[in-house]
Amino acid sequence: MELIAHSLINLGKPRKIRALKLKRMASPSQRHAISFNTDFCLQLAFRVLQKQIEKGSNFVSSPLSLYIILSLVAAGAKGKTLEQLLSFLGSNSKDDLNSMSSQFVSSLRHVEGTESGGPILSFANGAWVEKTFGLKASFEDIVRNVYRSQIELVDFIKKAEKVAQEVNSWVENATSGLIREILPSGSLDQETKLVLASALYFKGAWDQKFDPTMTKTKSFNLLNGENVEVPFMTSKRGEKYYYNSFENYKVLSIPYQSGSSPLKFSMYFFLPHEKDGLPNLIHTLNSNPSFLNQKFKLRRENMHEFWIPRFKFSFNLDATEGMKELGLTLPFTPGELTEVSDSSSSHKLYVSNILHKAFVEVNEEGTEAAASTAATSRKCCARRPIPSFVADHPFVFMIREETSIAVFFIGAVLNPLLDS
């Protein structure tokens, strides 16, 4: 299992920006108390996913990576722009946001779990600054010491294309070569003053074994009524998994090996009961993004039948318009990103675009260890039938760190053969 996400922000001088009505989200006190409130980034993901359903295309993104990028922008904002960012990020103040981010970024920066059997996790931030622009000392301190970002002085005025290549090389290195280009040719120009980037790499070994010799080709039902033949993974009959069934969908969770790492990761599969039930499931999740930030009441169950397809794909997202449509508008308007620089033109600074790319691969690798998550015990009143979990139609998946309840990756498989 490998997952990669990369988010990037390009800040430059203003162009004409379409005004949009602000939609306020719930106040932080109304939200579920977690280390990182990624509700807004999850809403963005579900909004994009609704469009992908119409295309029949797969989707993956990293709410955490997008959250960190927006937190970096908040560090350079003031006034109404800062208030809006804090509201959408579910934080009470810039100090609270920076304090929480500092602790979390430190824990994520580089976890090598190979020897202990835990996950391999790498998290990196970077900043590329126009050398004639310069950063305000307080902002530079936050970028460098809170978010552990490397800072490079560059020449956007004369060498914008070369800088773009440098950023892409940094991305490729930070993601172990899985994402080679986040900035297409022409995406930077002489008006660019600052590029902020965040890269997240995760590789985890399943806590329970998938036997490659048991993988079989089976039919996967598409939303358009057609079928495709894809490789499905399975385990021995009677193997136990964390599972529960609800009114319109089933949930199954597989922990990853954690070794000596304090971070505990799991992958969740949300499978609609109906073969064409994904649109309704997405609608349900979109109406309550905090749903994914809860401790799910899953039981450790024997599986009568258990099949999950292998899949591998990436997704490119320009998040700019989606964020505006959800009500986050002020960072994209010049005027209040003045905490970034002491330059006389700092009042003209604005976020010109937010680019995001994610990659996911799920296969049989990384297998044997004891389960590390305790199941919720329940008084048994009657003998229940042994459940099955056959993911032979479109479903949602999530990668989450269980201590912080932070959603690292969210996505959906509509066709396992696409982008494979």
C-alpha positions in Angstrom: 0.0 0.0 0.0 1.5 3.3 -1.0 -0.2 6.7 -0.9 1.2 10.0 -2.0 -0.3 13.5 -1.8 1.1 16.8 -2.8 -0.5 20.2 -2.3 0.8 23.5 -3.7 -0.1 27.1 -3.5 0.9 29.9 -5.9 0.8 33.4 -4.5 1.0 36.3 -6.9 -0.5 39.7 -7.9 -4.2 39.9 -8.4 -6.2 39.1 -11.5 -10.0 39.7 -11.7 -11.7 37.3 -9.3 -15.4 36.4 -9.4 -17.2 37.3 -6.2 -19.0 34.5 -4.4 -21.4 34.4 -1.5 -19.8 33.2 1.7 -21.3 30.0 3.2 -20.3 29.8 6.9 -19.5 26.5 8.4 -20.2 25.4 12.0 -18.2 27.1 14.7 -15.3 25.1 16.2 -17.3 24.6 19.4 -20.0 22.8 17.4 -17.5 20.4 15.8 -16.2 17.1 16.9 -13.0 17.8 19.0 -10.1 16.3 17.1 -6.5 17.4 16.6 -7.1 18.3 13.0 -10.6 19.4 11.8 -10.5 18.5 8.2 -14.3 18.9 7.6 -13.8 21.6 5.0 -11.2 19.6 3.1 -13.5 16.6 3.2 -16.4 18.7 1.9 -14.1 19.7 -1.0 -13.3 16.1 -1.7 -17.0 15.0 -1.7 -17.9 17.9 -4.0 -15.2 16.8 -6.5 -16.2 13.2 -6.1 -19.8 14.0 -7.0 -18.5 15.3 -10.4 -16.2 12.2 -10.8 -19.3 10.0 -10.4 -20.8 11.6 -13.5 -17.6 10.7 -15.4 -17.2 7.2 -13.9 -13.7 8.1 -12.8 -11.8 7.2 -9.6 -10.8 9.8 -7.1 -8.2 10.3 -4.3 -7.1 13.3 -2.3 -5.4 14.1 1.0 -7.5 16.3 3.3 -4.5 16.6 5.7 -2.2 17.9 3.0 -4.7 20.5 2.0 -5.3 21.4 5.6 -1.6 22.1 6.2 -1.3 24.3 3.1 -4.3 26.4 4.2 -2.7 26.6 7.7 0.4 28.0 6.1 -1.7 30.7 4.3 -3.4 31.5 7.6 0.0 32.2 9.1 0.4 35.0 6.6 -3.1 36.4 6.9 -4.8 39.0 9.2 -8.3 40.6 9.6 -11.3 39.0 8.0 -9.2 36.7 5.8 -7.6 35.2 8.9 -11.0 34.9 10.6 -12.4 33.1 7.6 -9.5 30.7 7.4 -9.6 29.9 11.1 -13.4 29.2 10.8 -12.9 26.8 8.0 -9.9 25.1 9.7 -11.9 24.8 12.9 -9.4 26.7 15.1 -9.9 29.5 17.6 -6.7 31.5 16.9 -3.5 31.6 14.8 -1.5 30.7 17.9 -3.7 27.6 18.6 -3.4 26.6 14.9 0.4 27.0 14.9 0.8 25.2 18.2 -1.2 22.2 17.1 0.4 22.1 13.7 3.9 22.3 15.2 3.3 19.2 17.3 1.6 17.2 14.5 4.1 18.2 11.8 6.9 17.1 14.1 5.4 13.7 14.6 4.8 13.2 10.8 8.0 14.5 9.3 9.8 11.2 8.9 8.8 7.9 10.4 10.9 4.9 9.2 9.0 1.9 10.4 10.6 -0.8 8.3 12.7 -2.4 11.0 10.0 -2.3 13.7 7.3 -3.4 11.2 5.5 0.0 11.3 4.5 2.4 8.5 7.0 4.4 6.5 5.8 8.0 6.6 7.4 11.1 5.2 6.0 14.6 5.4 7.8 17.7 4.0 7.0 21.3 3.4 8.8 23.8 1.1 8.7 27.5 0.3 10.1 29.2 -2.8 10.3 33.0 -2.4 11.0 35.7 -5.0 14.4 37.1 -3.9 13.3 40.7 -4.4 10.2 40.2 -2.3 11.4 38.7 0.9 9.5 37.3 3.9 8.5 39.0 7.1 10.6 37.7 10.0 7.6 36.5 11.9 6.1 34.6 8.9 9.5 33.1 8.0 9.9 31.9 11.6 6.5 30.1 11.4 7.2 28.6 8.0 10.7 27.4 9.0 10.2 26.3 12.6 6.5 25.5 13.0 5.9 23.8 9.6 9.6 22.7 9.2 9.7 24.1 5.7 12.8 24.5 3.7 12.9 28.0 2.2 14.6 28.9 -1.1 15.2 32.3 -2.6 14.5 32.2 -6.3 14.1 34.4 -9.4 10.5 34.2 -10.6 11.0 37.4 -12.7 13.6 35.9 -15.1 13.6 32.2 -14.4 10.0 31.2 -13.5 10.1 28.1 -15.7 13.4 26.9 -14.1 11.9 27.5 -10.6 8.9 25.3 -11.6 11.3 22.5 -12.6 13.0 22.9 -9.2 9.7 22.6 -7.4 8.8 19.5 -9.5 12.1 17.9 -8.6 11.5 18.6 -4.9 8.1 16.9 -5.2 9.5 13.9 -7.0 12.2 13.5 -4.3 9.7 14.0 -1.4 7.3 11.5 -2.8 9.8 8.8 -3.6 9.4 9.4 -7.3 5.6 8.7 -7.4 4.6 12.2 -8.3 6.9 13.8 -10.8 5.1 17.0 -11.7 2.8 19.2 -9.7 3.5 22.4 -11.7 2.7 22.1 -15.5 4.7 24.3 -17.9 3.5 27.9 -17.7 2.0 27.7 -14.3 4.5 30.2 -12.8 5.3 33.6 -14.2 7.1 36.9 -13.3 4.1 37.9 -11.1 4.6 35.0 -8.8 6.0 36.0 -5.4 5.8 32.8 -3.3 5.1 29.1 -3.8 4.2 27.0 -0.7 4.2 23.2 -1.0 3.4 20.2 1.2 4.2 16.6 0.3 3.0 13.5 2.2 4.2 9.9 1.6 2.8 6.8 3.3 3.6 3.2 3.0 1.9 0.7 5.3 1.9 -3.1 5.7 -1.4 -4.8 6.3 -1.9 -6.1 9.8 -3.7 -9.1 8.4 -2.4 -11.1 5.5 -3.7 -11.2 2.0 -2.4 -14.4 0.3 -1.4 -13.5 -3.3 -2.1 -17.1 -4.4 -5.7 -16.6 -3.5 -6.2 -13.5 -5.6 -8.8 -14.2 -8.4 -10.2 -12.4 -11.3 -13.9 -11.5 -10.7 -16.5 -9.1 -12.0 -16.8 -5.5 -10.8 -20.1 -3.8 -11.4 -19.8 -0.2 -12.8 -22.4 2.5 -12.2 -23.5 2.4 -15.8 -24.5 -1.2 -15.6 -21.5 -2.7 -17.3 -19.0 -5.1 -15.8 -15.2 -5.3 -15.9 -13.0 -8.2 -14.9 -10.4 -7.2 -12.2 -8.1 -9.0 -9.7 -9.8 -9.4 -6.2 -7.8 -10.0 -3.0 -9.2 -12.3 -0.3 -8.2 -14.1 2.8 -9.0 -17.5 4.4 -12.6 -18.1 5.1 -13.5 -17.2 8.7 -10.7 -14.6 9.0 -11.8 -11.8 11.4 -12.1 -8.1 10.4 -13.5 -5.0 12.1 -16.9 -4.7 10.5 -20.4 -3.3 10.9 -23.5 -3.0 8.7 -25.8 0.1 8.7 -29.0 1.0 6.9 -27.5 1.8 3.5 -23.9 0.6 3.6 -21.3 -1.6 5.3 -18.0 -0.5 6.9 -14.9 -2.7 7.1 -11.6 -1.6 8.6 -8.1 -3.1 8.3 -5.4 -1.9 10.6 -1.8 -1.5 9.4 1.2 -2.8 11.3 2.3 -0.2 13.7 5.5 -1.7 15.2 7.0 0.7 17.7 5.5 3.8 16.1 3.0 5.7 18.3 1.0 6.4 15.1 -1.8 3.8 14.4 -3.2 3.7 10.9 -6.2 1.9 9.4 -7.9 1.7 6.0 -11.7 1.9 6.0 -13.9 0.7 3.2 -17.5 2.1 2.9 -19.5 -0.2 0.7 -23.1 0.7 -0.3 -25.6 -2.2 -0.1 -26.9 -1.4 -3.5 -24.6 -1.8 -6.5 -25.5 1.7 -7.7 -25.6 3.2 -4.2 -22.4 5.3 -4.3 -24.1 8.6 -5.2 -26.4 8.3 -2.2 -23.5 7.4 0.1 -21.5 10.5 -1.1 -24.6 12.6 -0.5 -24.8 11.3 3.0 -21.1 11.9 3.7 -21.2 15.4 2.1 -24.1 16.4 4.4 -22.1 15.4 7.5 -18.3 15.4 6.9 -17.6 15.0 10.6 -19.0 11.5 10.2 -15.5 10.3 9.2 -14.0 11.8 12.4 -15.8 9.5 14.8 -14.8 6.3 16.5 -16.8 3.8 14.5 -18.6 1.0 16.4 -17.1 -1.9 14.5 -17.1 -5.5 15.8 -14.4 -8.0 15.1 -16.3 -10.4 12.9 -15.7 -13.7 11.0 -16.2 -13.1 7.2 -18.1 -15.7 5.3 -17.0 -14.2 2.0 -14.4 -11.4 1.7 -13.2 -9.8 -1.6 -11.5 -6.4 -2.2 -10.2 -5.4 -5.7 -6.6 -4.3 -6.2 -6.4 -0.7 -7.5 -3.8 1.9 -8.4 -4.4 5.4 -9.7 -3.6 9.1 -9.3 -5.8 12.2 -9.4 -4.9 15.9 -10.2 -7.0 18.6 -8.7 -7.1 22.4 -9.0 -8.8 23.1 -5.7 -9.2 26.8 -6.3 -12.7 27.1 -7.6 -14.0 24.3 -5.4 -12.9 26.2 -2.3 -14.4 29.4 -3.5 -17.7 27.6 -4.1 -17.7 26.3 -0.6 -17.3 29.8 0.7 -13.5 30.2 1.3 -13.1 33.3 -0.8 -11.0 35.9 1.0 -7.6 34.3 0.6 -8.1 34.5 -3.2 -8.6 38.3 -2.9 -5.8 40.8 -2.4 -5.6 42.9 0.7 -5.0 40.8 3.9 -2.1 38.5 3.3 0.2 41.3 4.5 1.8 39.1 7.3 3.8 37.3 4.6 6.1 40.2 3.7 7.3 43.7 4.6 7.3 44.6 0.9 5.3 47.6 -0.2 3.4 45.4 -2.6 2.4 42.9 0.1 -1.2 44.3 0.1 -1.5 43.0 -3.5 -0.7 39.5 -2.5 -3.4 36.8 -2.9 -3.6 33.0 -3.5 -3.8 32.6 -7.2 -4.3 28.8 -7.2 -4.1 25.7 -5.1 -2.9 22.6 -6.9 -3.3 19.1 -5.4 -2.2 15.6 -6.6 -2.6 12.3 -4.9 -1.7 8.7 -5.7 -2.9 5.4 -4.2 -2.0 1.8 -4.7 -3.7 -1.1 -2.8 -2.4 -4.7 -3.2 -1.6 -7.8 -1.2 1.7 -6.7 0.3 2.6 -6.3 4.0 0.8 -8.9 6.0 1.1 -10.8 9.2 0.8 -9.3 12.8 -1.7 -9.2 15.6 -4.6 -6.8 15.4 -3.9 -3.6 17.4 -7.4 -2.2 17.8 -9.8 -3.5 20.4 -13.3 -4.4 19.2 -16.3 -3.0 21.0 -17.9 -5.8 23.0 -21.6 -6.2 22.9 -24.0 -8.4 24.7 -25.2 -11.2 22.4 -28.9 -11.7 22.3 -29.3 -14.0 19.3 -27.1 -15.8 16.9 -26.3 -13.5 13.9 -25.5 -14.8 10.4 -21.8 -14.6 9.5 -21.4 -11.4 7.4 -19.8 -11.0 4.0 -17.9 -8.1 2.5 -17.7 -8.3 -1.3 -16.5 -5.0 -2.8 -17.7 -5.8 -6.3 -19.2 -2.3 -7.0 -18.1 1.3 -6.4 -17.1 2.2 -2.8 -15.4 4.9 -0.7 -12.1 4.3 1.1 -10.3 6.3 3.8 -6.9 6.2 5.4 -6.9 7.5 9.0 -4.5 7.9 11.9 -6.5 6.6 14.8 -4.9 8.5 17.7 -5.6 12.0 16.2 -8.5 10.8 14.0 -6.8 12.8 11.2 -8.0 11.7 7.7 -4.8 11.4 5.6 -6.5 10.2 2.4 -10.0 9.9 1.1 -11.1 8.5 -2.2 -13.5 6.3 -4.2 -13.1 3.4 -6.6 -15.5 3.5 -9.5 -13.5 1.3 -11.8 -10.4 -0.6 -10.5 -9.0 -0.9 -14.0 -8.8 2.9 -14.6 -5.3 4.4 -14.3 -3.8 1.1 -13.3 
